Amino acid sequence: ESKQKIMKQMSCLDVSNLIKQQFPKEDYDKKFRENDVSGKDLAFMNREDLRSLGIKNFGHLRRLESILFTRDEDIGSITNSRGELDLGIRVQCWRIEYNNADSNFYLHWDPVNTNESKLPDDIRKILEGGKSRPIKEYDNFRDTLSDGTHHYFVEDADRDPKVRCKEFESILKGMKKAGIKVTQRANAYLTFEVEVSQISCQNENFNISCQTSIFWHEPNLIREKKVKLKSKNDNVLGDFPIVFPEDSSLPVDPEKLFGNALEGSVTFVEREEFFNPVTGIVHVHYKHHGTLEEQMELHRFPFDRQLLHIFILVNSGDYQFIPAPPRRWKLSKHVSRRCIDIKLRPRVSSEFQMLHSLMDISGDNGKLVFKARVQRLTFYYFLNVILPLFVITTLASTAFLIDPENIADRINLVVALLLTSVAFKFAVSDHIPLISYLTFVDVYILNTNLVLAFVAVESVVVRDATSEELSQRVDRGCFSAFLTIWFSFHVVFLLLVLFGCVRKSWDKVEADNKIEKEEQNDGGDLRLGKIERGTYRDLYESTHEDEEVTI
């Protein structure tokens, strides 16, 4: 029997029960019942029909399409012994492990308590067991696995979060070597050029202009009519301009590219899509402008370092991103060697220095992570903040040279310097971030005020000394001690700055950044937050469908 015939035999109630079995936590079955969707209707539904029923989650659409668009020759993998439609047993928090005793790979999952469920007895025993028989076949593209007896639905979103993508890829390689049939995801190569146009520490965001290019191999793209050719006469370097339909499953969604963008801040500037019929390579190119959120750490301002994160939401369920393209793709050397290029606009480079950028293209949690490491240039703050305060405070030492009997002159001098220091702080406040904790500059200004206050107190105390000789001796001692300690402190400080000891190490910066994110996750303030699993559409839709819901 063909798939179409099996589906057409299903009643509206059968379809509703099938949807309920696949999505027990959703109310999709009610929507199918309300619209009287029978098996005949289901067999000819497409993605737009499913969306019209209110199903917008990308992962859920993919699972439903695995029912609708499975080839007839694959029917054996989705039907049971009774000829009924069977997508397989869905397991949660699953992982694949190798058993050294019998040299086989097994599927493991967290055992489920099925006492109150209405599942068949055989399915209930399997779910409670938490382990499959030796794996015979695994389709990473369709998220299905078979042990020869049962079929399992193993979606990427349900995989154990402790199993990282790199570890999982090594497991798949081991399965291939063991002779297990493994169908893997398509490889995709991404290049990323970014220009940072502004960094706002006060608003905790930064503006970027970026160009994103993605390449993947899909030789049957035109033959299967997945795209439309713009014009066969427009030949650009051997690549034909093409247009993808809106519902195409691409490596990234250009409309929802950034995971940490401020809402409504991303502007789509340009979109180009090409296909090379000789090499079978698809090339898409996007240009965006946007504002991204970032947690700024300013405790050591102006000696602070910042990690500017750029989260690219990707379709990790269908595509695996690779660090370098295969030679058979025949990409230019310029493209192959340039995976990431982040630079600062000249105006920003006068305030910050860009260091070597980092990237994580494993696709864990449905995103690629690019980290731009920048540190502030301190000459401006040395010249306009620290040096003037140093001179003002040093002038306070002249109060020790005034006759103790002229206390009014001494107090007037100290108060004038103190008011000058306070006025100077207000004058430079526009150049200092407005934050609730003390930065290095705040501590320095506070210490200069304390030093001036000490000079004022000493002037009052020394006037009440028992003799004029004692007063002069105390003044001379305080004058010498003041200059010795004050200048020694700044010499040591300058040496620490020259040797880079004042700045935090990058490991410390990243560790503090993770701690701050975890604290915000616990408080529920950060939208991006602790993303454990899911594709780019899952993330976007779950954060935008309901503004009160946070991940």
C-alpha positions, 0 to 999 in steps of 0.5 A, a space after each residue: 500500500 502507498 502512503 496516500 492510500 493509508 492516509 485516505 483511510 483515516 477518519 477525522 478522529 484518527 487524524 486528531 488522535 495522531 496529532 495528539 500523540 505527536 504533540 501531547 502538550 499542544 492543542 493542535 488536535 482540537 484545531 484539526 477537529 474543528 476544521 474536520 481534517 480527514 485523512 484525505 485532506 491531510 494527504 494533500 496539505 502543504 506548509 501554508 495549509 498547516 500554518 493556516 491552522 495556527 501551527 507556526 512553530 518551525 520544529 512542529 511544521 517539520 515533524 508534520 511535513 515528515 508525515 506529508 512528504 515522505 516518499 512512497 518507498 519509505 512507507 515501511 519506516 512509518 507504518 507498523 505491522 498493522 499498516 497504520 501510520 506510525 512516526 515512531 516513539 518520541 523520546 525525551 532527553 535522548 543520547 546515543 552511547 557506545 557499549 564496549 561489551 558488544 561493540 554496539 550503539 544504543 539509544 538512551 533516554 530518561 525513563 518515563 512514568 506511564 502509569 496514567 497514560 493511555 499508551 499501548 502496553 508495548 510502547 509503555 514498556 519501551 518508554 519505561 525501559 530507557 534504552 533501545 536495542 542496537 541501532 540499525 539506522 539513523 536519519 539525522 535529517 528527518 530525526 528518525 532512528 530504528 533498532 530493527 524492531 521499533 522506530 524512534 522520533 529523536 528530534 534535535 530539540 529533545 536531545 540531552 543538552 549535555 551532549 554538545 554538537 561536536 561530541 554528537 558528530 564524533 558519535 555519528 562518525 563512530 556509527 558510520 565506521 561500525 556499518 550503521 546507515 547514517 544520513 547526516 545533515 547538509 553541510 553549510 559554510 558561513 562567512 561573516 563581515 561586520 563593522 561595529 559603528 557604535 558601542 554604547 556602554 550606558 545603553 548596553 548595546 552596540 550598532 553593526 553593519 554586517 554582510 552574511 554569505 552562506 554556501 551549501 551544496 544542493 545540485 538538484 535545486 533547479 531540477 526539483 523546482 525548489 527555486 525560481 530563476 530570475 533570468 537565465 541571461 543574467 549570468 554573474 560569474 557563472 552563478 544564476 540569480 534565483 529566488 527562494 519561496 518564503 517557506 523554504 528551509 534555509 540555513 538561516 532566516 534573513 528576517 530573523 537573523 540575530 538572537 540578541 537584537 533589540 526589537 525592531 532595530 534590524 534593517 534588511 538592506 540587501 538580499 541576493 541568492 545564486 546557484 552555480 549549475 556546474 558545482 551545484 553550490 547555492 550562495 545567499 548573500 545578505 546585508 543588515 544594519 542593527 542594534 544588538 544587546 550586550 552586557 557591559 562590564 565597567 568595574 575597571 573603566 577606563 581599563 575595561 574589556 568587552 566581549 561583544 556577542 553576536 548570536 546568529 540564529 541558524 537552522 541546525 536541524 537541517 544544516 551542519 555548519 563547517 569551519 572551512 568549505 570542501 575543495 570540491 565546492 571550488 570556492 575562491 581562496 578569498 572566500 575560503 580563508 575569510 570565515 569571520 571579519 569584525 572591524 571597528 569604524 574609524 570613529 569607534 577605533 579612536 576609543 576602542 581597540 579590536 583584538 582577535 575575534 572568537 567564534 563557535 560554529 558548532 550550532 549548539 542551541 540553534 545559534 552560531 556565536 561570534 565574539 568581538 574582543 575590544 578594549 578601551 584606549 585609555 590615553 584620553 582619560 589619562 589626559 583629561 581625567 586622571 592628570 588634572 585630578 593628580 595636579 589638583 591633589 598635588 597642589 593641596 600639599 602646599 597647604 603644609 607650607 603655610 603658617 599653622 596660625 593662618 588656618 583660614 588661608 589653609 582651609 580656603 586653599 583646601 576648600 577651593 581645591 575640593 570644589 575644583 575637584 567636584 566641579 571637574 567631576 561634573 564636567 567630565 560626567 558625560 564621558 563616564 558611564 552612569 552606573 550604580 557601582 563604582 568604577 576605577 575612575 570613581 574610586 580614584 576621584 573619591 580617593 582624591 577627595 579623601 586626601 583633600 579632606 585629610 589635609 583640611 583636618 590636619 590643618 585644624 589639628 596642627 593649629 592646636 599643637 602645644 608649641 609652634 616648633 611641634 606644629 612646624 615639625 608635624 607639617 614638614 613630616 606630613 608634607 614629606 609623607 604626602 609627596 612620598 606616598 602620593 608619587 610612589 602610588 602613581 609610579 606603581 600604578 603606571 608600571 601596572 598599566 604599562 605591564 597590562 596588570 590593571 586590565 582583567 584577563 579575557 578568561 576572567 572577562 568571559 567567566 564574569 560575563 557568564 555569571 551575569 547572564 546566569 544571574 539574569 536568567 534566574 531573575 528572568 530579565 534576559 530574553 535570550 537567556 539560557 537557551 538549551 535546545 531548539 532551532 532558530 524559528 523555535 527561538 524566535 517564535 517562542 519569544 515573540 508570540 507572547 511578550 510575557 513569556 521568556 526563555 
